[in-house]
């Protein structure tokens, strides 16, 4: 069962993902790409919360110096953290689930960068 402490960070991550998909995806996204938090599978909720915390910790221990990273570097960090979560939760993931940055579609790269920036904003607001 999900701890209540992971619900809000995971939800923030998921909302940033959905916003990014709606902004960057060419055409109509797959329904699973924009599934609301309440209908998101438990493993994916846990993964979303974990990546949120990884990015937030990275921002905090860097004392805000992540602001100097390029947009691509920010997106790469989110993508790499997500790949680790996929390996944690799925024993034999499809190759597309664990694709390296260069193999991700442009819309997904942009969405990952947006997610980093959303979490970075959260960290700067609450310090």
N, C-alpha and C positions, 0 to 999 in steps of 0.2 A: 504494500500500500504506500502511496506517495505521502511523504511528510508535508505538512502544511507549509513549511519553510521553503519548499521547492516550487510551490504552486505559482506564486507571483513572478519569480524570475523566469520560469518556464513559459508562463503566459506572455510575458513581455517579449521573449525571444520569438515565440510563435506569432504574435501580432506583428512584429517587425518583419518576419519571414513573409507572412501573407501580404503585408503592405508592399514589400519588395516585389513579390510575384505579380501582384496587380499592376505595379508600375512598370516592370521591366519585361515580363513575359510577352512574347510576340503571339498575339491571338488569344484564344480562350485556354486558360490553364486547366490541367487535369483537376478534377474535383479533389483528389487527395492533396494537391498542392495548397489548397485554400480551405481545408477542413478546419472548422472552428475548434478552439481549445477543448471544449467540452467533449468533442467527438474524436479527439486525437488519441491514438493508442498509448497505453501506459508507458511502454518502453520509449516512445518518442517524446513523451512529456518529460521523462527522466533525463533523456539525452539533451533536450532543449534547456532544461534547468542547469545541467552540468556545463554545457558550453557557455551559457550566460555567466555562470560563476567563474569559469576559466578566463573569459574575456574581461570581466569586471576586475578580477584579481590582477590580471596583466596590466590593466590601466592603472590600478591603485598602486601596485608595487613599482611602477615606472614613474610615479609621481606626476602623471599627466603627460609625460614625454611621448606617449603614443600619438599625441596630436601632431608630432613630426613625421609619423609614418605616412607613406603614400597610401592612397585609396586601395591600390592593389595589395600592398602588404597587409592592410587591415582585413581585406577579404580573404586573403590566403590563410591568415591566422584562424578565422572562423571556420573555413573549409577544413583545415587540418584537424582542429578540435572535433569537428563533426565526424570526420572519418574515423577517428579513434573511438567515438561513441558507437558508430555503426559496428565496428569490430567487437566492441564490448557486448552489444545486444543481439547481433545476428551472427551466427556461427559461420555461415557461408554466404556472405552478401553478394548480390549481383555486382559485376564490375562497375556499372554506372553509379552504384551507391558509394563506391570508394575511389572514384576517379580523381586523379591528381588535378591541380589547378588548371594546367594547360588543356586538359580534356573536358573541362566544364563548359557548358554553354554560357554565352555572354550574359544572359539574363540571370543565371545563377551566381556568377561572379559579382555582378552588380548588387544582387540581393544580399549576398554575404557581406559585402562592404557596407551596405546600409545597416545590417544587423550590428556590426561592430560599432558604427557611429551612434546607433540608438543606445547601446549599452554604455558607450563612452559618455554620452550625454547624461545618462542616469547616474553614473559614477561622479560626474562633476557637479551634479545638482545636489547629491546627498553627501558628497565628500567622503 
